[in-house]
C-alpha cells in the first residue's frame, strides 16, 4: 500500500519518521545509565533517524527498510547497512540473536536495555534448510537479568 492510501485511515498527520525529540524507552534507559542496544528491523525514518539517533548506543541492522534489502536477503551476504555480512549462508534471525547475546555478555555487569526485532520470514525460499514455510523456529536470547516490571528502573 502507498503512503497516500494510509492517510484515509489516520486521524493524525502522517510522518515517515520518528521525530528526534520523541521520547523513547532507549532514551529513558540511557539517561538512567543503561547501555542500550538495537538489532533488527526499524523502518522509522531515513538515515539520521535510525536507532543510534533515538537513544541506542549500538545499532545492528536498523535502517529505513523493513527487512533485508539487498544481497542474499535473509542469508548472508545481507546487504544491510549497520550490519556486516557474516559467513555465506548465515541466517539473519540467528545473527541478530547472536549479536544480542554478545551485547548482553559484554554488559552483564551493568544495567542494559536490548531491543531485538527479528525480521520475519514466511516464504519457503527464505527459510533455512530443513525448515519450510509455516515452520516456526525460536532463536534463544540469553536472559541474564530479571526482566524489569512496568515502571521499574534497575539502579544496581
N, C-alpha and C positions, 0 to 999 in steps of 0.2 A: 504494500500500500504506500502511496506517496504522501509526504507531509501535508500537502494541501487538503487531502481527504481526511487526515486525522482531525483537522480543525472542527469538522462538523460535530464531533463528539466531545469537544473540550469546552469547558466553561471558564477557562482562564487563558491568557495569551500563550501561544506555542513558543517554545525556545528549543533550540537544537543543542543546548549545552547547560551544564550545571554551573550557575554563577559562582565566580571565585569567592564571593562574600557569603555564599550559602553555608550554614552550619553543617558539618558532617561529623559522624562518630569519630572518624580518624583525627580530625582537628581537635575534638574534645579530648580524646585519649592522649594525643601527642602533647597537648597543653598541660596535662597532669603527669607527664613524664614517661608515658608508654612509648616503646618502639613500635612503629606501625608498618604494616606490610600488606600489599595488594597483589593478587595473582588472578589472571583470567580475563573474562570479558568485561568491558567497561562501557563503551559507547555512550558517554555522557558529555561529548563535545570534542572538538578538534584539538590538535596539539596545542598545549598551553592550558588545557582544561582536563588533562589526564590525571590519574591518581596522585602523582608526585606534586601536582599543583593544588590538590584538595586535601592535604594533610597526611599523605602516606610517605614514609621515609624511603621505602622501596616499592618499585612497580615492576612486576614481571608479566608483561604482555598486555596490560590495559591500554587500549587505544580507542580511537573513534569508531572502530569496527566492532561488530557483534560477535566476531569469531575469527578464525584464521582467514586471512585474505590473500594469501599467495602461497608460493612454494608448493608443498605437498599436502596442504590443508591440515588435517588432524594428525598427520605424521610428519616427523622431521624430514627434510627442512620445512619449517613452518612459514617463513617469510613474515614474521610478526615483529614490528619494532618493539624494543624494550624486552625482547626475549631471544637470547642467542639460540641458534639451532643446536639440537642435540645430535646424537648419532643417528644415522639414517634409519628410519622406521620407528623411532621413539614415538610413543602415543602421547598426544597433548595433555589429556587429563592426568596421566601418570606423571608427566613432567611438572605440571602445576602442583600436584600433591608433593612431589619430591622437593621442589623449591620452597614450598610452605614448611615442610619438615626441617629443611636446612635453616630457615629463619628461626623457627621455634627453638631448635637446638642451640643456635648461636645466641639466642636472647633469653634462655630459660632462667637465668639468674636475675632477671629484671622483669618488670611488668611489660607486657607486649599485647598488641592487638593485631590479629590477622583477619583478612577477608579474602577468601578464595572462592571465586565464582567460576565453576568449571564450564567450559564450552560444551554444550550438549551435542550428542550425536544420535541420530535416529535412522540414518541410512546404512544399509549393509556395506556400502563402499567405504565408509569412514570408520568402521568398527575394526578393532584389532583382529588378527587371525584367530579363529576359534570362537569368535562371537558373531552373532548375526543380528540383523535388525530386530528390535524388540527385546533383546537381551539386556538385562541390567547388570552392571558391574559397579561395585563401590570401591573407590580407591581410598585407603585409610590415611587419615591425617592424625598425627600424634596429638594426644591431649595431655600436656604436662602440667597445666594449671587447672584448678577447679574453675569452671565457667562462671563469669560474673552474673549476678542476678540483676534484673531490671533496676536501674538507678544506683547500682553499687559501683564504687570505684575502688580498685585494689591499690592500697597505698604501701604495700610491702617494699 
